[in-house]
Amino acid sequence: MKVQEVILRAMAKKITWWQAAEIIGISDRHMRRWRERYEEFGYDGLFDRRRGKPLQASPHGLVEQIPGLSREKYSI
């Protein structure tokens, strides 16, 4: 069963919200958050908000310093 189907059943009160959370495999609190986002934004509110954002790159100089720092501290 798809997540959308489970949420539609919960919205139609065929199942409770905590039963929907169990079916999907998330906590009750997370389901409440999904329900609020669904009520406010529709299906678009259920999409992962992190997607589409660029990854934050580490400063190039710092990345090159890390192996040297570990060799200094943990020299054998």
mmCIF file of the N, C-alpha and C atoms, coordinates in Angstrom:
data_MODEL
# 
_entry.id   MODEL 
# 
loop_
_atom_site.group_PDB 
_atom_site.id 
_atom_site.type_symbol 
_atom_site.label_atom_id 
_atom_site.label_alt_id 
_atom_site.label_comp_id 
_atom_site.label_asym_id 
_atom_site.label_entity_id 
_atom_site.label_seq_id 
_atom_site.pdbx_PDB_ins_code 
_atom_site.Cartn_x 
_atom_site.Cartn_y 
_atom_site.Cartn_z 
_atom_site.occupancy 
_atom_site.B_iso_or_equiv 
_atom_site.pdbx_formal_charge 
_atom_site.auth_seq_id 
_atom_site.auth_comp_id 
_atom_site.auth_asym_id 
_atom_site.auth_atom_id 
_atom_site.pdbx_PDB_model_num 
ATOM 1   N N  . MET A 1 1  ? 0.848   -1.173 0.000  1.00 0.00 ? 1  MET A N  1 
ATOM 2   C CA . MET A 1 1  ? 0.000   0.000  0.000  1.00 0.00 ? 1  MET A CA 1 
ATOM 3   C C  . MET A 1 1  ? 0.898   1.243  0.000  1.00 0.00 ? 1  MET A C  1 
ATOM 4   N N  . LYS A 1 2  ? 0.554   2.216  -0.814 1.00 0.00 ? 2  LYS A N  1 
ATOM 5   C CA . LYS A 1 2  ? 1.337   3.438  -0.908 1.00 0.00 ? 2  LYS A CA 1 
ATOM 6   C C  . LYS A 1 2  ? 1.047   4.362  0.269  1.00 0.00 ? 2  LYS A C  1 
ATOM 7   N N  . VAL A 1 3  ? 2.006   5.235  0.547  1.00 0.00 ? 3  VAL A N  1 
ATOM 8   C CA . VAL A 1 3  ? 1.857   6.196  1.639  1.00 0.00 ? 3  VAL A CA 1 
ATOM 9   C C  . VAL A 1 3  ? 0.637   7.074  1.398  1.00 0.00 ? 3  VAL A C  1 
ATOM 10  N N  . GLN A 1 4  ? 0.438   7.485  0.163  1.00 0.00 ? 4  GLN A N  1 
ATOM 11  C CA . GLN A 1 4  ? -0.711  8.338  -0.162 1.00 0.00 ? 4  GLN A CA 1 
ATOM 12  C C  . GLN A 1 4  ? -2.023  7.629  0.144  1.00 0.00 ? 4  GLN A C  1 
ATOM 13  N N  . GLU A 1 5  ? -2.102  6.348  -0.155 1.00 0.00 ? 5  GLU A N  1 
ATOM 14  C CA . GLU A 1 5  ? -3.322  5.588  0.116  1.00 0.00 ? 5  GLU A CA 1 
ATOM 15  C C  . GLU A 1 5  ? -3.596  5.507  1.613  1.00 0.00 ? 5  GLU A C  1 
ATOM 16  N N  . VAL A 1 6  ? -2.542  5.289  2.388  1.00 0.00 ? 6  VAL A N  1 
ATOM 17  C CA . VAL A 1 6  ? -2.695  5.206  3.835  1.00 0.00 ? 6  VAL A CA 1 
ATOM 18  C C  . VAL A 1 6  ? -3.184  6.542  4.382  1.00 0.00 ? 6  VAL A C  1 
ATOM 19  N N  . ILE A 1 7  ? -2.599  7.629  3.908  1.00 0.00 ? 7  ILE A N  1 
ATOM 20  C CA . ILE A 1 7  ? -2.999  8.959  4.387  1.00 0.00 ? 7  ILE A CA 1 
ATOM 21  C C  . ILE A 1 7  ? -4.433  9.265  3.977  1.00 0.00 ? 7  ILE A C  1 
ATOM 22  N N  . LEU A 1 8  ? -4.820  8.880  2.773  1.00 0.00 ? 8  LEU A N  1 
ATOM 23  C CA . LEU A 1 8  ? -6.201  9.104  2.339  1.00 0.00 ? 8  LEU A CA 1 
ATOM 24  C C  . LEU A 1 8  ? -7.184  8.316  3.203  1.00 0.00 ? 8  LEU A C  1 
ATOM 25  N N  . ARG A 1 9  ? -6.811  7.097  3.588  1.00 0.00 ? 9  ARG A N  1 
ATOM 26  C CA . ARG A 1 9  ? -7.689  6.317  4.466  1.00 0.00 ? 9  ARG A CA 1 
ATOM 27  C C  . ARG A 1 9  ? -7.805  6.969  5.836  1.00 0.00 ? 9  ARG A C  1 
ATOM 28  N N  . ALA A 1 10 ? -6.689  7.509  6.334  1.00 0.00 ? 10 ALA A N  1 
ATOM 29  C CA . ALA A 1 10 ? -6.721  8.191  7.630  1.00 0.00 ? 10 ALA A CA 1 
ATOM 30  C C  . ALA A 1 10 ? -7.543  9.473  7.537  1.00 0.00 ? 10 ALA A C  1 
ATOM 31  N N  . MET A 1 11 ? -7.432  10.206 6.433  1.00 0.00 ? 11 MET A N  1 
ATOM 32  C CA . MET A 1 11 ? -8.214  11.428 6.251  1.00 0.00 ? 11 MET A CA 1 
ATOM 33  C C  . MET A 1 11 ? -9.709  11.107 6.178  1.00 0.00 ? 11 MET A C  1 
ATOM 34  N N  . ALA A 1 12 ? -10.037 9.963  5.555  1.00 0.00 ? 12 ALA A N  1 
ATOM 35  C CA . ALA A 1 12 ? -11.436 9.550  5.437  1.00 0.00 ? 12 ALA A CA 1 
ATOM 36  C C  . ALA A 1 12 ? -11.946 8.884  6.713  1.00 0.00 ? 12 ALA A C  1 
ATOM 37  N N  . LYS A 1 13 ? -11.080 8.758  7.711  1.00 0.00 ? 13 LYS A N  1 
ATOM 38  C CA . LYS A 1 13 ? -11.391 8.163  9.012  1.00 0.00 ? 13 LYS A CA 1 
ATOM 39  C C  . LYS A 1 13 ? -11.758 6.688  8.911  1.00 0.00 ? 13 LYS A C  1 
ATOM 40  N N  . LYS A 1 14 ? -11.193 6.009  7.901  1.00 0.00 ? 14 LYS A N  1 
ATOM 41  C CA . LYS A 1 14 ? -11.352 4.564  7.815  1.00 0.00 ? 14 LYS A CA 1 
ATOM 42  C C  . LYS A 1 14 ? -10.379 3.875  8.764  1.00 0.00 ? 14 LYS A C  1 
ATOM 43  N N  . ILE A 1 15 ? -9.237  4.521  9.013  1.00 0.00 ? 15 ILE A N  1 
ATOM 44  C CA . ILE A 1 15 ? -8.273  4.049  9.994  1.00 0.00 ? 15 ILE A CA 1 
ATOM 45  C C  . ILE A 1 15 ? -7.847  5.262  10.833 1.00 0.00 ? 15 ILE A C  1 
ATOM 46  N N  . THR A 1 16 ? -7.297  4.995  11.996 1.00 0.00 ? 16 THR A N  1 
ATOM 47  C CA . THR A 1 16 ? -6.837  6.107  12.839 1.00 0.00 ? 16 THR A CA 1 
ATOM 48  C C  . THR A 1 16 ? -5.451  6.549  12.373 1.00 0.00 ? 16 THR A C  1 
ATOM 49  N N  . TRP A 1 17 ? -5.048  7.716  12.849 1.00 0.00 ? 17 TRP A N  1 
ATOM 50  C CA . TRP A 1 17 ? -3.747  8.237  12.459 1.00 0.00 ? 17 TRP A CA 1 
ATOM 51  C C  . TRP A 1 17 ? -2.615  7.398  13.030 1.00 0.00 ? 17 TRP A C  1 
ATOM 52  N N  . TRP A 1 18 ? -2.787  6.872  14.240 1.00 0.00 ? 18 TRP A N  1 
ATOM 53  C CA . TRP A 1 18 ? -1.711  6.048  14.790 1.00 0.00 ? 18 TRP A CA 1 
ATOM 54  C C  . TRP A 1 18 ? -1.625  4.714  14.073 1.00 0.00 ? 18 TRP A C  1 
ATOM 55  N N  . GLN A 1 19 ? -2.755  4.202  13.550 1.00 0.00 ? 19 GLN A N  1 
ATOM 56  C CA . GLN A 1 19 ? -2.709  2.983  12.740 1.00 0.00 ? 19 GLN A CA 1 
ATOM 57  C C  . GLN A 1 19 ? -1.983  3.261  11.426 1.00 0.00 ? 19 GLN A C  1 
ATOM 58  N N  . ALA A 1 20 ? -2.228  4.439  10.866 1.00 0.00 ? 20 ALA A N  1 
ATOM 59  C CA . ALA A 1 20 ? -1.531  4.831  9.631  1.00 0.00 ? 20 ALA A CA 1 
ATOM 60  C C  . ALA A 1 20 ? -0.027  4.911  9.878  1.00 0.00 ? 20 ALA A C  1 
ATOM 61  N N  . ALA A 1 21 ? 0.364   5.453  11.031 1.00 0.00 ? 21 ALA A N  1 
ATOM 62  C CA . ALA A 1 21 ? 1.785   5.544  11.370 1.00 0.00 ? 21 ALA A CA 1 
ATOM 63  C C  . ALA A 1 21 ? 2.404   4.155  11.470 1.00 0.00 ? 21 ALA A C  1 
ATOM 64  N N  . GLU A 1 22 ? 1.692   3.211  12.069 1.00 0.00 ? 22 GLU A N  1 
ATOM 65  C CA . GLU A 1 22 ? 2.196   1.844  12.180 1.00 0.00 ? 22 GLU A CA 1 
ATOM 66  C C  . GLU A 1 22 ? 2.343   1.194  10.814 1.00 0.00 ? 22 GLU A C  1 
ATOM 67  N N  . ILE A 1 23 ? 1.370   1.411  9.926  1.00 0.00 ? 23 ILE A N  1 
ATOM 68  C CA . ILE A 1 23 ? 1.430   0.825  8.586  1.00 0.00 ? 23 ILE A CA 1 
ATOM 69  C C  . ILE A 1 23 ? 2.621   1.372  7.820  1.00 0.00 ? 23 ILE A C  1 
ATOM 70  N N  . ILE A 1 24 ? 2.833   2.682  7.903  1.00 0.00 ? 24 ILE A N  1 
ATOM 71  C CA . ILE A 1 24 ? 3.932   3.317  7.168  1.00 0.00 ? 24 ILE A CA 1 
ATOM 72  C C  . ILE A 1 24 ? 5.273   3.015  7.828  1.00 0.00 ? 24 ILE A C  1 
ATOM 73  N N  . GLY A 1 25 ? 5.241   2.826  9.151  1.00 0.00 ? 25 GLY A N  1 
ATOM 74  C CA . GLY A 1 25 ? 6.475   2.520  9.864  1.00 0.00 ? 25 GLY A CA 1 
ATOM 75  C C  . GLY A 1 25 ? 7.164   3.742  10.429 1.00 0.00 ? 25 GLY A C  1 
ATOM 76  N N  . ILE A 1 26 ? 6.372   4.739  10.850 1.00 0.00 ? 26 ILE A N  1 
ATOM 77  C CA . ILE A 1 26 ? 6.930   5.943  11.450 1.00 0.00 ? 26 ILE A CA 1 
ATOM 78  C C  . ILE A 1 26 ? 6.286   6.151  12.818 1.00 0.00 ? 26 ILE A C  1 
ATOM 79  N N  . SER A 1 27 ? 6.831   7.086  13.587 1.00 0.00 ? 27 SER A N  1 
ATOM 80  C CA . SER A 1 27 ? 6.300   7.350  14.922 1.00 0.00 ? 27 SER A CA 1 
ATOM 81  C C  . SER A 1 27 ? 5.008   8.161  14.844 1.00 0.00 ? 27 SER A C  1 
ATOM 82  N N  . ASP A 1 28 ? 4.260   8.155  15.938 1.00 0.00 ? 28 ASP A N  1 
ATOM 83  C CA . ASP A 1 28 ? 3.021   8.932  15.997 1.00 0.00 ? 28 ASP A CA 1 
ATOM 84  C C  . ASP A 1 28 ? 3.309   10.417 15.814 1.00 0.00 ? 28 ASP A C  1 
ATOM 85  N N  . ARG A 1 29 ? 4.377   10.880 16.438 1.00 0.00 ? 29 ARG A N  1 
ATOM 86  C CA . ARG A 1 29 ? 4.731   12.297 16.327 1.00 0.00 ? 29 ARG A CA 1 
ATOM 87  C C  . ARG A 1 29 ? 5.058   12.688 14.886 1.00 0.00 ? 29 ARG A C  1 
ATOM 88  N N  . HIS A 1 30 ? 5.808   11.815 14.200 1.00 0.00 ? 30 HIS A N  1 
ATOM 89  C CA . HIS A 1 30 ? 6.139   12.100 12.809 1.00 0.00 ? 30 HIS A CA 1 
ATOM 90  C C  . HIS A 1 30 ? 4.872   12.111 11.951 1.00 0.00 ? 30 HIS A C  1 
ATOM 91  N N  . MET A 1 31 ? 3.950   11.202 12.255 1.00 0.00 ? 31 MET A N  1 
ATOM 92  C CA . MET A 1 31 ? 2.689   11.163 11.506 1.00 0.00 ? 31 MET A CA 1 
ATOM 93  C C  . MET A 1 31 ? 1.899   12.441 11.726 1.00 0.00 ? 31 MET A C  1 
ATOM 94  N N  . ARG A 1 32 ? 1.893   12.958 12.955 1.00 0.00 ? 32 ARG A N  1 
ATOM 95  C CA . ARG A 1 32 ? 1.197   14.227 13.198 1.00 0.00 ? 32 ARG A CA 1 
ATOM 96  C C  . ARG A 1 32 ? 1.804   15.351 12.354 1.00 0.00 ? 32 ARG A C  1 
ATOM 97  N N  . ARG A 1 33 ? 3.114   15.357 12.249 1.00 0.00 ? 33 ARG A N  1 
ATOM 98  C CA . ARG A 1 33 ? 3.778   16.379 11.424 1.00 0.00 ? 33 ARG A CA 1 
ATOM 99  C C  . ARG A 1 33 ? 3.399   16.221 9.958  1.00 0.00 ? 33 ARG A C  1 
ATOM 100 N N  . TRP A 1 34 ? 3.387   14.969 9.466  1.00 0.00 ? 34 TRP A N  1 
ATOM 101 C CA . TRP A 1 34 ? 2.980   14.726 8.082  1.00 0.00 ? 34 TRP A CA 1 
ATOM 102 C C  . TRP A 1 34 ? 1.550   15.175 7.859  1.00 0.00 ? 34 TRP A C  1 
ATOM 103 N N  . ARG A 1 35 ? 0.660   14.879 8.822  1.00 0.00 ? 35 ARG A N  1 
ATOM 104 C CA . ARG A 1 35 ? -0.749  15.251 8.688  1.00 0.00 ? 35 ARG A CA 1 
ATOM 105 C C  . ARG A 1 35 ? -0.891  16.761 8.591  1.00 0.00 ? 35 ARG A C  1 
ATOM 106 N N  . GLU A 1 36 ? -0.171  17.480 9.443  1.00 0.00 ? 36 GLU A N  1 
ATOM 107 C CA . GLU A 1 36 ? -0.244  18.948 9.408  1.00 0.00 ? 36 GLU A CA 1 
ATOM 108 C C  . GLU A 1 36 ? 0.261   19.491 8.079  1.00 0.00 ? 36 GLU A C  1 
ATOM 109 N N  . ARG A 1 37 ? 1.369   18.930 7.588  1.00 0.00 ? 37 ARG A N  1 
ATOM 110 C CA . ARG A 1 37 ? 1.898   19.390 6.296  1.00 0.00 ? 37 ARG A CA 1 
ATOM 111 C C  . ARG A 1 37 ? 0.954   19.024 5.162  1.00 0.00 ? 37 ARG A C  1 
ATOM 112 N N  . TYR A 1 38 ? 0.332   17.842 5.230  1.00 0.00 ? 38 TYR A N  1 
ATOM 113 C CA . TYR A 1 38 ? -0.614  17.427 4.207  1.00 0.00 ? 38 TYR A CA 1 
ATOM 114 C C  . TYR A 1 38 ? -1.829  18.353 4.190  1.00 0.00 ? 38 TYR A C  1 
ATOM 115 N N  . GLU A 1 39 ? -2.327  18.685 5.374  1.00 0.00 ? 39 GLU A N  1 
ATOM 116 C CA . GLU A 1 39 ? -3.501  19.566 5.445  1.00 0.00 ? 39 GLU A CA 1 
ATOM 117 C C  . GLU A 1 39 ? -3.180  20.959 4.925  1.00 0.00 ? 39 GLU A C  1 
ATOM 118 N N  . GLU A 1 40 ? -1.960  21.430 5.135  1.00 0.00 ? 40 GLU A N  1 
ATOM 119 C CA . GLU A 1 40 ? -1.598  22.782 4.707  1.00 0.00 ? 40 GLU A CA 1 
ATOM 120 C C  . GLU A 1 40 ? -1.184  22.845 3.236  1.00 0.00 ? 40 GLU A C  1 
ATOM 121 N N  . PHE A 1 41 ? -0.391  21.849 2.769  1.00 0.00 ? 41 PHE A N  1 
ATOM 122 C CA . PHE A 1 41 ? 0.196   21.931 1.431  1.00 0.00 ? 41 PHE A CA 1 
ATOM 123 C C  . PHE A 1 41 ? -0.273  20.845 0.473  1.00 0.00 ? 41 PHE A C  1 
ATOM 124 N N  . GLY A 1 42 ? -1.078  19.892 0.918  1.00 0.00 ? 42 GLY A N  1 
ATOM 125 C CA . GLY A 1 42 ? -1.485  18.784 0.065  1.00 0.00 ? 42 GLY A CA 1 
ATOM 126 C C  . GLY A 1 42 ? -0.352  17.784 -0.096 1.00 0.00 ? 42 GLY A C  1 
ATOM 127 N N  . TYR A 1 43 ? -0.336  17.038 -1.210 1.00 0.00 ? 43 TYR A N  1 
ATOM 128 C CA . TYR A 1 43 ? 0.690   16.034 -1.423 1.00 0.00 ? 43 TYR A CA 1 
ATOM 129 C C  . TYR A 1 43 ? 2.088   16.641 -1.482 1.00 0.00 ? 43 TYR A C  1 
ATOM 130 N N  . ASP A 1 44 ? 2.208   17.877 -1.948 1.00 0.00 ? 44 ASP A N  1 
ATOM 131 C CA . ASP A 1 44 ? 3.513   18.527 -2.036 1.00 0.00 ? 44 ASP A CA 1 
ATOM 132 C C  . ASP A 1 44 ? 4.158   18.673 -0.661 1.00 0.00 ? 44 ASP A C  1 
ATOM 133 N N  . GLY A 1 45 ? 3.374   18.747 0.376  1.00 0.00 ? 45 GLY A N  1 
ATOM 134 C CA . GLY A 1 45 ? 3.918   18.867 1.724  1.00 0.00 ? 45 GLY A CA 1 
ATOM 135 C C  . GLY A 1 45 ? 4.573   17.601 2.225  1.00 0.00 ? 45 GLY A C  1 
ATOM 136 N N  . LEU A 1 46 ? 4.333   16.472 1.555  1.00 0.00 ? 46 LEU A N  1 
ATOM 137 C CA . LEU A 1 46 ? 4.903   15.203 1.992  1.00 0.00 ? 46 LEU A CA 1 
ATOM 138 C C  . LEU A 1 46 ? 6.252   14.912 1.353  1.00 0.00 ? 46 LEU A C  1 
ATOM 139 N N  . PHE A 1 47 ? 6.658   15.693 0.364  1.00 0.00 ? 47 PHE A N  1 
ATOM 140 C CA . PHE A 1 47 ? 7.946   15.470 -0.278 1.00 0.00 ? 47 PHE A CA 1 
ATOM 141 C C  . PHE A 1 47 ? 9.076   15.870 0.646  1.00 0.00 ? 47 PHE A C  1 
ATOM 142 N N  . ASP A 1 48 ? 10.194  15.198 0.508  1.00 0.00 ? 48 ASP A N  1 
ATOM 143 C CA . ASP A 1 48 ? 11.370  15.489 1.311  1.00 0.00 ? 48 ASP A CA 1 
ATOM 144 C C  . ASP A 1 48 ? 11.863  16.888 0.977  1.00 0.00 ? 48 ASP A C  1 
ATOM 145 N N  . ARG A 1 49 ? 11.931  17.739 1.949  1.00 0.00 ? 49 ARG A N  1 
ATOM 146 C CA . ARG A 1 49 ? 12.321  19.126 1.725  1.00 0.00 ? 49 ARG A CA 1 
ATOM 147 C C  . ARG A 1 49 ? 13.812  19.275 1.464  1.00 0.00 ? 49 ARG A C  1 
ATOM 148 N N  . ARG A 1 50 ? 14.592  18.281 1.852  1.00 0.00 ? 50 ARG A N  1 
ATOM 149 C CA . ARG A 1 50 ? 16.029  18.391 1.679  1.00 0.00 ? 50 ARG A CA 1 
ATOM 150 C C  . ARG A 1 50 ? 16.448  18.166 0.237  1.00 0.00 ? 50 ARG A C  1 
ATOM 151 N N  . ARG A 1 51 ? 15.649  17.491 -0.540 1.00 0.00 ? 51 ARG A N  1 
ATOM 152 C CA . ARG A 1 51 ? 16.015  17.194 -1.917 1.00 0.00 ? 51 ARG A CA 1 
ATOM 153 C C  . ARG A 1 51 ? 16.098  18.473 -2.735 1.00 0.00 ? 51 ARG A C  1 
ATOM 154 N N  . GLY A 1 52 ? 17.028  18.474 -3.661 1.00 0.00 ? 52 GLY A N  1 
ATOM 155 C CA . GLY A 1 52 ? 17.162  19.616 -4.544 1.00 0.00 ? 52 GLY A CA 1 
ATOM 156 C C  . GLY A 1 52 ? 18.064  20.706 -4.005 1.00 0.00 ? 52 GLY A C  1 
ATOM 157 N N  . LYS A 1 53 ? 18.454  20.600 -2.749 1.00 0.00 ? 53 LYS A N  1 
ATOM 158 C CA . LYS A 1 53 ? 19.370  21.586 -2.203 1.00 0.00 ? 53 LYS A CA 1 
ATOM 159 C C  . LYS A 1 53 ? 20.797  21.123 -2.472 1.00 0.00 ? 53 LYS A C  1 
ATOM 160 N N  . PRO A 1 54 ? 21.673  22.036 -2.847 1.00 0.00 ? 54 PRO A N  1 
ATOM 161 C CA . PRO A 1 54 ? 23.053  21.624 -3.104 1.00 0.00 ? 54 PRO A CA 1 
ATOM 162 C C  . PRO A 1 54 ? 23.753  21.206 -1.819 1.00 0.00 ? 54 PRO A C  1 
ATOM 163 N N  . LEU A 1 55 ? 24.656  20.268 -1.946 1.00 0.00 ? 55 LEU A N  1 
ATOM 164 C CA . LEU A 1 55 ? 25.434  19.838 -0.797 1.00 0.00 ? 55 LEU A CA 1 
ATOM 165 C C  . LEU A 1 55 ? 26.417  20.937 -0.429 1.00 0.00 ? 55 LEU A C  1 
ATOM 166 N N  . GLN A 1 56 ? 26.657  21.081 0.842  1.00 0.00 ? 56 GLN A N  1 
ATOM 167 C CA . GLN A 1 56 ? 27.612  22.081 1.288  1.00 0.00 ? 56 GLN A CA 1 
ATOM 168 C C  . GLN A 1 56 ? 29.004  21.488 1.204  1.00 0.00 ? 56 GLN A C  1 
ATOM 169 N N  . ALA A 1 57 ? 29.874  22.160 0.481  1.00 0.00 ? 57 ALA A N  1 
ATOM 170 C CA . ALA A 1 57 ? 31.241  21.685 0.308  1.00 0.00 ? 57 ALA A CA 1 
ATOM 171 C C  . ALA A 1 57 ? 32.108  22.149 1.467  1.00 0.00 ? 57 ALA A C  1 
ATOM 172 N N  . SER A 1 58 ? 33.052  21.311 1.836  1.00 0.00 ? 58 SER A N  1 
ATOM 173 C CA . SER A 1 58 ? 34.015  21.682 2.869  1.00 0.00 ? 58 SER A CA 1 
ATOM 174 C C  . SER A 1 58 ? 35.098  22.539 2.237  1.00 0.00 ? 58 SER A C  1 
ATOM 175 N N  . PRO A 1 59 ? 35.665  23.453 2.999  1.00 0.00 ? 59 PRO A N  1 
ATOM 176 C CA . PRO A 1 59 ? 36.764  24.258 2.460  1.00 0.00 ? 59 PRO A CA 1 
ATOM 177 C C  . PRO A 1 59 ? 37.920  23.361 2.037  1.00 0.00 ? 59 PRO A C  1 
ATOM 178 N N  . HIS A 1 60 ? 38.491  23.628 0.873  1.00 0.00 ? 60 HIS A N  1 
ATOM 179 C CA . HIS A 1 60 ? 39.528  22.767 0.302  1.00 0.00 ? 60 HIS A CA 1 
ATOM 180 C C  . HIS A 1 60 ? 40.744  22.659 1.223  1.00 0.00 ? 60 HIS A C  1 
ATOM 181 N N  . GLY A 1 61 ? 41.173  23.749 1.814  1.00 0.00 ? 61 GLY A N  1 
ATOM 182 C CA . GLY A 1 61 ? 42.337  23.727 2.696  1.00 0.00 ? 61 GLY A CA 1 
ATOM 183 C C  . GLY A 1 61 ? 42.124  22.857 3.916  1.00 0.00 ? 61 GLY A C  1 
ATOM 184 N N  . LEU A 1 62 ? 40.930  22.884 4.474  1.00 0.00 ? 62 LEU A N  1 
ATOM 185 C CA . LEU A 1 62 ? 40.621  22.086 5.657  1.00 0.00 ? 62 LEU A CA 1 
ATOM 186 C C  . LEU A 1 62 ? 40.648  20.600 5.334  1.00 0.00 ? 62 LEU A C  1 
ATOM 187 N N  . VAL A 1 63 ? 40.133  20.221 4.190  1.00 0.00 ? 63 VAL A N  1 
ATOM 188 C CA . VAL A 1 63 ? 40.101  18.815 3.793  1.00 0.00 ? 63 VAL A CA 1 
ATOM 189 C C  . VAL A 1 63 ? 41.519  18.274 3.661  1.00 0.00 ? 63 VAL A C  1 
ATOM 190 N N  . GLU A 1 64 ? 42.419  19.070 3.160  1.00 0.00 ? 64 GLU A N  1 
ATOM 191 C CA . GLU A 1 64 ? 43.792  18.601 2.991  1.00 0.00 ? 64 GLU A CA 1 
ATOM 192 C C  . GLU A 1 64 ? 44.550  18.558 4.315  1.00 0.00 ? 64 GLU A C  1 
ATOM 193 N N  . GLN A 1 65 ? 44.132  19.302 5.331  1.00 0.00 ? 65 GLN A N  1 
ATOM 194 C CA . GLN A 1 65 ? 44.808  19.314 6.620  1.00 0.00 ? 65 GLN A CA 1 
ATOM 195 C C  . GLN A 1 65 ? 44.438  18.093 7.474  1.00 0.00 ? 65 GLN A C  1 
ATOM 196 N N  . ILE A 1 66 ? 43.287  17.528 7.276  1.00 0.00 ? 66 ILE A N  1 
ATOM 197 C CA . ILE A 1 66 ? 42.778  16.467 8.158  1.00 0.00 ? 66 ILE A CA 1 
ATOM 198 C C  . ILE A 1 66 ? 43.701  15.248 8.231  1.00 0.00 ? 66 ILE A C  1 
ATOM 199 N N  . PRO A 1 67 ? 44.192  14.671 7.117  1.00 0.00 ? 67 PRO A N  1 
ATOM 200 C CA . PRO A 1 67 ? 45.089  13.506 7.259  1.00 0.00 ? 67 PRO A CA 1 
ATOM 201 C C  . PRO A 1 67 ? 46.359  13.837 8.046  1.00 0.00 ? 67 PRO A C  1 
ATOM 202 N N  . GLY A 1 68 ? 46.903  15.015 7.841  1.00 0.00 ? 68 GLY A N  1 
ATOM 203 C CA . GLY A 1 68 ? 48.104  15.401 8.576  1.00 0.00 ? 68 GLY A CA 1 
ATOM 204 C C  . GLY A 1 68 ? 47.844  15.559 10.059 1.00 0.00 ? 68 GLY A C  1 
ATOM 205 N N  . LEU A 1 69 ? 46.700  16.111 10.417 1.00 0.00 ? 69 LEU A N  1 
ATOM 206 C CA . LEU A 1 69 ? 46.358  16.285 11.823 1.00 0.00 ? 69 LEU A CA 1 
ATOM 207 C C  . LEU A 1 69 ? 46.229  14.946 12.534 1.00 0.00 ? 69 LEU A C  1 
ATOM 208 N N  . SER A 1 70 ? 45.633  13.985 11.872 1.00 0.00 ? 70 SER A N  1 
ATOM 209 C CA . SER A 1 70 ? 45.446  12.681 12.518 1.00 0.00 ? 70 SER A CA 1 
ATOM 210 C C  . SER A 1 70 ? 46.796  11.974 12.655 1.00 0.00 ? 70 SER A C  1 
ATOM 211 N N  . ARG A 1 71 ? 47.712  12.146 11.686 1.00 0.00 ? 71 ARG A N  1 
ATOM 212 C CA . ARG A 1 71 ? 49.030  11.516 11.784 1.00 0.00 ? 71 ARG A CA 1 
ATOM 213 C C  . ARG A 1 71 ? 49.834  12.120 12.924 1.00 0.00 ? 71 ARG A C  1 
ATOM 214 N N  . GLU A 1 72 ? 49.693  13.448 13.135 1.00 0.00 ? 72 GLU A N  1 
ATOM 215 C CA . GLU A 1 72 ? 50.418  14.108 14.223 1.00 0.00 ? 72 GLU A CA 1 
ATOM 216 C C  . GLU A 1 72 ? 49.929  13.617 15.588 1.00 0.00 ? 72 GLU A C  1 
ATOM 217 N N  . LYS A 1 73 ? 48.635  13.489 15.727 1.00 0.00 ? 73 LYS A N  1 
ATOM 218 C CA . LYS A 1 73 ? 48.064  13.140 17.028 1.00 0.00 ? 73 LYS A CA 1 
ATOM 219 C C  . LYS A 1 73 ? 48.224  11.666 17.348 1.00 0.00 ? 73 LYS A C  1 
ATOM 220 N N  . TYR A 1 74 ? 48.092  10.814 16.344 1.00 0.00 ? 74 TYR A N  1 
ATOM 221 C CA . TYR A 1 74 ? 48.092  9.365  16.582 1.00 0.00 ? 74 TYR A CA 1 
ATOM 222 C C  . TYR A 1 74 ? 49.323  8.696  15.969 1.00 0.00 ? 74 TYR A C  1 
ATOM 223 N N  . SER A 1 75 ? 50.465  9.330  16.049 1.00 0.00 ? 75 SER A N  1 
ATOM 224 C CA . SER A 1 75 ? 51.669  8.720  15.478 1.00 0.00 ? 75 SER A CA 1 
ATOM 225 C C  . SER A 1 75 ? 52.060  7.484  16.275 1.00 0.00 ? 75 SER A C  1 
ATOM 226 N N  . ILE A 1 76 ? 52.484  6.485  15.561 1.00 0.00 ? 76 ILE A N  1 
ATOM 227 C CA . ILE A 1 76 ? 52.822  5.204  16.199 1.00 0.00 ? 76 ILE A CA 1 
ATOM 228 C C  . ILE A 1 76 ? 54.315  5.076  16.352 1.00 0.00 ? 76 ILE A C  1 
# 
